[in-house]
Amino acid sequence: MTEKKGCAVAGGCPSDYVAVSVAALSMIMLLSRLALPFLVHKTPTTKGSGFWLLWIQVFASLNLTLSLVMSVNFLKFERIHWWNSCYIWAGWVEGPFGFGLLMSCRFVQAFKLYYLFVKRRLPPIRTVVLLPLLLLPWLAAVAFLHIKRPLNERCHYLSQWVILMVGIHLLYIASIVAITRSLRHIEFRFHEFKDLMQGIVVSTVAVGVWVAAYVLNEVHEDIAWLQVTSRCFLLVTASILVLAFYSISVSQPLLSQVSLRRRDRHEFETMGQALRIPDSRRLQQMEPILDVDSSEALDKLLRNKRFRQSFMAFADSCLAGESVHFCDEVAELDVIPVNDPVRRIYMTRHIIEKYIRAGATMEVNISHRTRQGILDTLDLAHPGLFNNALNELMHLMKTNLAKDYWSSIFFLKYKEESNKQQDGIEFIDRVNAWDHSPRLSSVHGAADDPFHQEQPLKVSSSRMSDS
């Protein structure tokens, strides 16, 4: 009994090592879910804030799990160094850089969805600014705790301080509930509202488990078996819930960063396909090849999907395909009806993140005034949002790419395919004309058709031989 009570106080019980092993396994699985899509499936990385929020969530999950291991006496060690202090692990690491950072990432995602689909504009605050602002209440609370020092030598809060810490946890959950409630009427295409609701449920369950464990640990410090059981349950449950919280993370529709299924990677190659836009690239073979003339206006020629693909391939070979890709995706945006603002906002946001923002992966060369006009728009679903950008890029393509395209092998290949298709159409027209000509139409009659006379001749000859 003395030995059990000793490990209950100092740590190192068999159940403690089991809980630590479960936590380590959970973190390994968490890191694998993040890294394997890039290592195995060669998934391309993005520079947007949505990509970095996933990494920050993993960082916060590691901090939260490690802080529980270090502050709740799972392992035997003496707190003789400053980095072993209860206020470092139970205060700073578990608070603002653990649970606080994890919930702040989810709030940022909900905040973005609110401005995009309710306000129909880009968020006024960038993620790099909003995330530290959301951590300020946590930082202030932990600094106050650091001054008051309410923790005992076993890193346990006094009863009145438990209420304060639980209140801060619930404050973050309540803020996410409030902003998620404002999104309930939006018909999302990629289950964002469902993911937010699941995140709220997981967070609430986690806080309930932690409250129960804290109460059992700090109110009943004299009961050894209760100490051991409650902290084991606390760490195991936290490890599982952290993994579940990350697995339902809101991500971009084109790229599931947390999925290990190869079919998810190839399900949507373009945003047009993800949004079920009829004019997607898989339908380009159904469109006839246009017989082009170099004297025609380029913007008129680019309306044809087959010509646009040929011109895009030439621009890509010149390492200048951003403008043509931009025009291609704007053309797909124009296919979406104006009375379908949700899908238009999805497509508009994709175009802005890919082509318009400074430092985007395929940033187009447009004026600062035009770029800011798009970024500061008050209606992301407006049908003429990208008109000025299209005019500027069309002028650049006419003066640069178009002149070289007419003498390129890409145009010759396109012309050859156009001639083949035209010959095929002419052949079909001639066949149809033969079918309706007076002379050939009589072939179907028995009187002038030699093939129809062959059988009667054979029959008559057989009769003569019989006779």
Secondary structure by P-SEA (a helix, b strand, c coil): caaaaaaaaccccaaaaaaaaaaaaaaaaaaaaaccccccccccccccaaaaaaaaaaaaaaaaaaaaaaccccbbbbccccccccccccccccccccaaaaaaaaaaaaaaaaaaccccccccccaaaaaaaaaaaaaaaaaaaaaaccccccccccaaaaaaaaaaaaaaaaaaaaaaaaacccccccaaaaaaaaaaaaaaaaaaaaaaaaaaaacccccaaaaaaaaaaaaaaaaaaaaaaaaaccccccccccccccccccccccccccccccccccccccccccccccccccccccccaaaaaaaaaaaaaaccaaaaaaaaaaaaaaaccccaaaaaaaaaaaaaaccccccccccccccaaaaaaaaacccccccccaaaaaaaaaaaaaacaaaaaaacaaaaaaaaaaaaaaaaaaaaaaaaaaaaccccccccccccccccaaaaaaaaaaaaaac
